Amino acid sequence: MSISPSQCRAARAIINMDQNDLAARASVSRGVIIDFEKDRRKPGTNNLAAIRTALEAAGIEFFEDDRGEGVVKLRSRQE
């Protein structure tokens, strides 16, 4: 499952991570994050996977709701 620009922004907001921190954790440039979140361009497959992995490592879960829409949430501490 891919992530959308709005999911990326929401995920960062949930964990209070700025664009610089996400870029560093994903090993991509800040420009990649900025352009993706503003829906200017979609990162390449590897960069998008790195962004998702960095957010998941910080405690974010990505899933689809019963309507098939992408949702983000903070992983519970019990998992």
Backbone as ProteinMPNN parsed JSONL, in Angstrom:
{"seq_chain_A": "MSISPSQCRAARAIINMDQNDLAARASVSRGVIIDFEKDRRKPGTNNLAAIRTALEAAGIEFFEDDRGEGVVKLRSRQE", "coords_chain_A": {"N_chain_A": [[0.843, -1.193, 0.0], [0.585, 2.14, -0.883], [1.384, 5.467, 0.304], [-0.354, 8.538, 0.831], [0.067, 12.085, 0.121], [-1.398, 13.557, 2.075], [-1.653, 11.662, 4.11], [1.001, 11.411, 4.858], [1.558, 13.985, 5.892], [-0.314, 14.001, 8.011], [0.598, 11.842, 9.55], [3.122, 12.786, 10.352], [2.272, 14.914, 11.926], [0.924, 13.62, 14.006], [3.007, 12.39, 15.399], [4.577, 14.51, 15.928], [6.757, 15.261, 14.217], [9.091, 16.979, 12.297], [9.615, 18.123, 8.867], [12.34, 18.104, 8.236], [13.397, 16.215, 10.04], [12.032, 13.879, 9.265], [12.999, 13.634, 6.65], [15.733, 13.167, 7.179], [15.585, 10.748, 8.63], [14.518, 9.075, 6.682], [16.432, 9.155, 4.804], [16.322, 10.88, 2.579], [16.088, 13.874, 0.577], [15.062, 17.029, 1.986], [13.556, 18.441, 0.192], [12.297, 16.436, -1.299], [10.413, 15.526, 0.537], [8.921, 17.893, 0.954], [7.927, 18.453, -1.676], [6.429, 16.115, -2.12], [4.505, 16.206, -0.021], [3.147, 18.516, -0.747], [1.977, 17.635, -2.964], [3.232, 17.947, -5.406], [4.94, 16.27, -6.742], [5.359, 12.733, -7.011], [7.356, 10.744, -4.974], [10.022, 8.511, -5.991], [9.733, 4.912, -6.075], [11.491, 3.648, -4.195], [12.181, 5.813, -2.511], [9.664, 6.544, -1.531], [8.983, 4.244, -0.144], [10.975, 4.345, 1.798], [10.235, 6.636, 3.209], [7.753, 5.855, 4.243], [8.597, 3.666, 5.827], [10.24, 4.981, 7.691], [8.341, 6.517, 9.058], [6.72, 4.479, 10.082], [8.564, 3.226, 11.764], [8.714, 5.144, 13.676], [6.366, 4.809, 14.98], [3.934, 4.931, 13.624], [0.983, 3.657, 12.047], [-0.284, 2.546, 8.986], [-3.29, 2.106, 7.253], [-6.29, 0.899, 5.605], [-9.616, 2.107, 5.849], [-13.045, 0.946, 6.33], [-14.222, 1.983, 4.098], [-12.299, 1.985, 2.251], [-10.493, 4.022, 2.329], [-7.387, 5.644, 2.945], [-5.846, 5.615, 6.123], [-4.216, 6.896, 9.023], [-2.632, 6.104, 12.122], [-1.469, 6.223, 15.522], [0.538, 3.666, 16.651], [-0.484, 1.345, 19.099], [0.866, 1.035, 22.388], [0.978, -1.53, 23.311], [1.516, -3.262, 21.268]], "CA_chain_A": [[0.0, 0.0, 0.0], [1.297, 3.405, -0.955], [0.826, 6.486, 1.19], [-0.698, 9.788, 0.146], [0.636, 13.279, 0.747], [-2.125, 13.92, 3.292], [-1.292, 10.693, 5.143], [2.346, 11.757, 5.319], [1.415, 15.161, 6.761], [-1.032, 13.599, 9.224], [1.489, 10.989, 10.341], [4.122, 13.648, 10.997], [1.601, 15.704, 12.961], [0.625, 12.743, 15.138], [4.219, 12.119, 16.184], [5.292, 15.774, 16.087], [8.017, 15.155, 13.485], [9.136, 17.977, 11.23], [10.057, 17.625, 7.57], [13.784, 17.839, 8.283], [13.61, 14.965, 10.759], [11.573, 12.786, 8.403], [13.962, 13.508, 5.548], [16.945, 12.532, 7.702], [15.289, 9.347, 8.976], [14.234, 8.336, 5.456], [17.597, 9.339, 3.923], [15.933, 11.588, 1.357], [16.23, 15.318, 0.78], [13.87, 17.723, 2.493], [12.778, 18.796, -0.996], [11.45, 15.297, -1.645], [9.286, 15.552, 1.479], [8.113, 19.085, 0.668], [7.211, 18.276, -2.939], [5.447, 15.054, -1.945], [3.404, 16.668, 0.826], [2.381, 19.527, -1.489], [1.448, 16.919, -4.124], [3.888, 18.446, -6.617], [5.455, 15.081, -7.423], [5.39, 11.52, -6.194], [8.722, 10.213, -4.895], [10.247, 7.195, -6.567], [9.301, 3.783, -5.253], [12.408, 3.45, -3.067], [12.06, 6.933, -1.578], [8.358, 6.463, -0.883], [9.092, 3.15, 0.829], [11.817, 4.819, 2.902], [9.416, 7.577, 3.989], [6.782, 5.047, 4.996], [9.337, 2.891, 6.824], [10.669, 5.905, 8.746], [7.161, 6.858, 9.86], [6.323, 3.276, 10.821], [9.551, 3.03, 12.829], [8.412, 6.14, 14.708], [5.138, 4.442, 15.671], [2.731, 5.157, 12.813], [0.4, 2.559, 11.291], [-1.069, 2.924, 7.814], [-4.258, 1.085, 6.891], [-7.489, 1.395, 4.936], [-10.842, 1.923, 6.624], [-14.053, 0.12, 5.653], [-14.573, 2.625, 2.813], [-11.135, 1.885, 1.378], [-9.708, 5.247, 2.401], [-6.177, 5.52, 3.741], [-5.921, 6.167, 7.479], [-3.006, 6.753, 9.834], [-2.842, 6.188, 13.563], [-0.322, 5.89, 16.341], [0.499, 2.268, 17.102], [-0.658, 1.233, 20.551], [2.096, 0.618, 23.079], [0.874, -2.958, 23.611], [1.908, -4.048, 20.096]], "C_chain_A": [[0.875, 1.239, 0.0], [0.702, 4.372, 0.076], [0.592, 7.753, 0.384], [0.004, 10.959, 0.819], [-0.073, 13.654, 2.051], [-1.843, 12.936, 4.428], [0.091, 11.006, 5.714], [2.284, 12.946, 6.275], [0.757, 14.797, 8.087], [-0.141, 12.762, 10.135], [2.539, 11.836, 11.063], [3.508, 14.451, 12.132], [1.34, 14.86, 14.204], [1.846, 12.546, 16.027], [5.096, 13.355, 16.359], [6.689, 15.721, 15.465], [8.025, 16.216, 12.387], [9.698, 17.358, 9.944], [11.546, 17.297, 7.548], [14.073, 16.495, 8.944], [13.182, 13.774, 9.907], [12.558, 12.567, 7.26], [15.228, 12.793, 6.011], [16.698, 11.055, 8.0], [15.047, 8.482, 7.743], [15.408, 8.387, 4.47], [17.197, 9.876, 2.549], [16.122, 13.08, 1.626], [14.928, 15.908, 1.326], [12.963, 18.115, 1.341], [11.857, 17.68, -1.447], [10.212, 15.295, -0.759], [8.358, 16.713, 1.158], [7.282, 18.883, -0.594], [6.142, 17.194, -2.833], [4.251, 15.555, -1.153], [2.561, 17.746, 0.162], [1.788, 18.952, -2.768], [1.982, 17.483, -5.434], [4.445, 17.302, -7.444], [5.472, 13.919, -6.447], [6.834, 11.022, -6.167], [8.82, 8.87, -5.603], [9.871, 6.107, -5.569], [10.183, 3.596, -4.022], [12.289, 4.571, -2.043], [10.734, 6.895, -0.828], [8.355, 5.354, 0.174], [9.917, 3.581, 2.035], [11.059, 5.789, 3.8], [8.432, 6.8, 4.856], [7.474, 4.282, 6.12], [9.78, 3.777, 7.988], [9.496, 6.281, 9.65], [6.686, 5.66, 10.679], [7.286, 3.007, 11.977], [9.32, 3.999, 13.989], [7.062, 5.888, 15.381], [3.848, 4.615, 14.899], [2.293, 3.86, 12.142], [-0.412, 3.143, 10.144], [-2.026, 1.78, 7.51], [-5.417, 1.73, 6.155], [-8.704, 1.141, 5.817], [-11.849, 1.113, 5.81], [-14.546, 0.719, 4.337], [-13.415, 2.575, 1.823], [-10.268, 3.127, 1.366], [-8.501, 5.034, 3.312], [-6.293, 6.26, 5.062], [-4.571, 5.972, 8.153], [-3.39, 6.823, 11.3], [-1.537, 5.857, 14.261], [-0.488, 4.468, 16.834], [0.353, 2.236, 18.611], [0.621, 0.684, 21.172], [2.111, -0.873, 23.372], [1.374, -3.829, 22.475], [3.399, -4.244, 20.036]], "O_chain_A": [[1.8, 1.357, 0.803], [-0.358, 4.111, 0.644], [1.262, 8.001, -0.618], [0.478, 10.843, 1.949], [0.58, 14.029, 3.024], [-1.799, 13.337, 5.591], [0.315, 10.876, 6.917], [2.889, 12.916, 7.346], [1.204, 15.223, 9.152], [-0.13, 12.956, 11.35], [2.81, 11.623, 12.246], [4.135, 14.649, 13.172], [1.516, 15.332, 15.327], [1.738, 12.536, 17.253], [6.213, 13.269, 16.87], [7.676, 16.088, 16.102], [7.061, 16.331, 11.631], [10.186, 16.228, 9.939], [11.964, 16.327, 6.915], [14.903, 15.727, 8.457], [13.893, 12.772, 9.837], [12.906, 11.429, 6.946], [15.738, 11.915, 5.315], [17.521, 10.206, 7.656], [15.338, 7.286, 7.759], [15.375, 7.736, 3.426], [17.659, 9.401, 1.512], [16.294, 13.493, 2.772], [13.846, 15.351, 1.143], [11.741, 18.123, 1.485], [10.754, 17.941, -1.927], [9.097, 15.089, -1.238], [7.141, 16.537, 1.097], [6.073, 19.113, -0.587], [5.058, 17.341, -3.398], [3.107, 15.354, -1.561], [1.379, 17.881, 0.476], [1.175, 19.67, -3.558], [1.282, 17.499, -6.446], [4.432, 17.341, -8.675], [5.583, 14.095, -5.234], [7.467, 10.892, -7.216], [7.817, 8.179, -5.789], [9.715, 6.362, -4.375], [9.67, 3.406, -2.92], [12.295, 4.314, -0.839], [10.684, 7.181, 0.368], [7.789, 5.518, 1.254], [9.596, 3.224, 3.169], [11.223, 5.764, 5.019], [8.299, 7.059, 6.053], [6.981, 4.258, 7.248], [9.7, 3.365, 9.146], [9.647, 6.353, 10.87], [6.294, 5.811, 11.837], [6.856, 2.6, 13.057], [9.682, 3.716, 15.131], [6.653, 6.655, 16.252], [2.767, 4.459, 15.467], [3.128, 3.06, 11.718], [-1.14, 4.121, 10.32], [-1.624, 0.617, 7.508], [-5.518, 2.955, 6.087], [-8.812, 0.092, 6.454], [-11.53, 0.647, 4.716], [-15.21, 0.04, 3.553], [-13.529, 3.059, 0.697], [-9.405, 3.279, 0.5], [-8.586, 4.334, 4.321], [-6.778, 7.391, 5.114], [-3.868, 4.997, 7.885], [-4.342, 7.505, 11.677], [-0.622, 5.287, 13.667], [-1.534, 4.107, 17.374], [0.995, 3.011, 19.32], [1.365, -0.053, 20.525], [3.173, -1.428, 23.656], [1.634, -5.015, 22.679], [3.901, -4.884, 19.112]]}, "name": "protein", "num_of_chains": 1, "seq": "MSISPSQCRAARAIINMDQNDLAARASVSRGVIIDFEKDRRKPGTNNLAAIRTALEAAGIEFFEDDRGEGVVKLRSRQE"}
